[in-house]
Amino acid sequence: AAAHRRQVPARTLARFLADAVARTPPPRGIRLSSLKQVGTGPPTFVVHASDPGAVPPSYRRYLESRLREAFDWQGTPLRIFWRPPGGPGGGGMSTRAGKCI
């Protein structure tokens, strides 16, 4: 239950994203600029990607799996929203870009 409400510091998430991308880069033409935790209970994240709709399901699953491993969230539901960078809160959310995995 404690894992369900855990807040991860922004600096830790930035390091996590850099390591995950270095280990397995996203497909060509897609750049992941940031990962932010925007809620707890369940842990909720926003990933800013250059083209959120083009991020394949396999890469979305990879990033979710790495989050679970790195922060001991096995069995905890995670919500991950993919949005374009820029603007307040990472820019507008289109139907495809805001899809939760």
GISUL-V344451 format. One record per pair of residues at least 24 apart in sequence whose ideal C-beta (glycine too) atoms are under 8 Angstrom apart, sorted by the first residue. I is the first residue (numbers start at 1). GAP is how many residues later the second one is. Records with the same first field share a line. If there is no record, write none. Layout:
I = GAP ; GAP
//
This chain:
3 = 68 ; 69 ; 70 ; 73
4 = 36 ; 37 ; 38 ; 39 ; 72
5 = 35 ; 36
6 = 34 ; 37 ; 65 ; 67
7 = 30 ; 33
8 = 29 ; 35 ; 63
10 = 26 ; 27
13 = 24 ; 32
16 = 50 ; 51 ; 54
17 = 30
20 = 42 ; 43 ; 46
23 = 43
24 = 35 ; 38
26 = 29 ; 33
27 = 27 ; 28 ; 29 ; 32
29 = 25
30 = 24 ; 25 ; 29
33 = 52
34 = 51 ; 56
36 = 54
38 = 43
39 = 40
42 = 34 ; 35 ; 36 ; 37
43 = 28 ; 30 ; 33 ; 35 ; 36
44 = 34 ; 35 ; 36 ; 37
45 = 33 ; 34 ; 35 ; 36
46 = 34 ; 35 ; 36 ; 37 ; 43 ; 44
47 = 33 ; 34 ; 35 ; 36
48 = 35 ; 36 ; 37 ; 42 ; 43
49 = 33 ; 34 ; 35 ; 36
50 = 34 ; 35
51 = 33
52 = 30 ; 31 ; 32 ; 42 ; 44 ; 45 ; 46 ; 47
53 = 29 ; 41 ; 43 ; 44
55 = 27
57 = 44
60 = 41
61 = 40
64 = 37
//
